[in-house]
Amino acid sequence: MPQPAATLSPMDELIDTLDLERLEENLFRGLSPQVGWQRVFGGQVIAQALMAAQRTTPDDRFVHSLHAYFLLPGDPKVPIVYQVERLRDGSSFTTRRVTGIQHGRAIFAMSVSAQIEEPGYDHQTDMPAVKKPEELMSEEDFQKVFLAQAPDMVKRYWGRKRPVEIRPVSLVHYISDEKLKPEQHMWVRATGAVPDDRHYQAAVLAYLSDMTLLDTSLYAHGTTIFHPAIQAASIDHAMWFHRPTRLDDWLLYSQDSPSTSGARGMTRGALYDRSGALVASVAQEGLIRKRASD
């Protein structure tokens, strides 16, 4: 039985949010934490939709990829209903399509593929050589130093307790409007225990994969998604799960943006565990439109 929200830590609240209510065969309902945002965080919708898909897949198969489109902003005040279509159950692969529905309309669509575990060739790119998380400023110290003079939107985003802690390797972007190389590295970790269950671990990884990607695409332009002249929103999101991880330690999230054009920014991401194993790859394109000046 879910605990009262006031007694939950941010990670416990996230896990509770991922424990979807089963309404009927292939039909699930998810709630959103009431944190004062006008729309549902995209990572939450991805994670909930992934949980819905995983609850319809055979026990011997685990997600290896997902491809999602954000169709409409999610309303955090009402539940999201997730409808799962069982497209295929093959001898080694399973395919699902998930639609998120609110107010009678589709707000989100995602395809998920799962596979039985089997041996094969194995290689990966090397993890970038960056400072370790212990050498970097903690999120709490970052808040004390930089939030005092920050705009209200930035204070709201960085000031509240979250289920994932972020430690950027470089802080230049947060204190300067300098045009930078469109790449960033940050360490991320869960702020609480994640169940020893690969479905939850994949969902939490998907949740955190949606963090900061759009901002990276704006580095080259000396601005951020928090600037009042920027209208930003995720359009699509893809993720490939290469190797399982327990999420009990820091992960390095390396991101780069190869292109912005047509009021859209595209960013790629790679998640490595502390040992250097490539855990997952991510790609996202988002709207980064300049608002019309008055």
Disulfide bonds with the S-S distance in Angstrom:
none
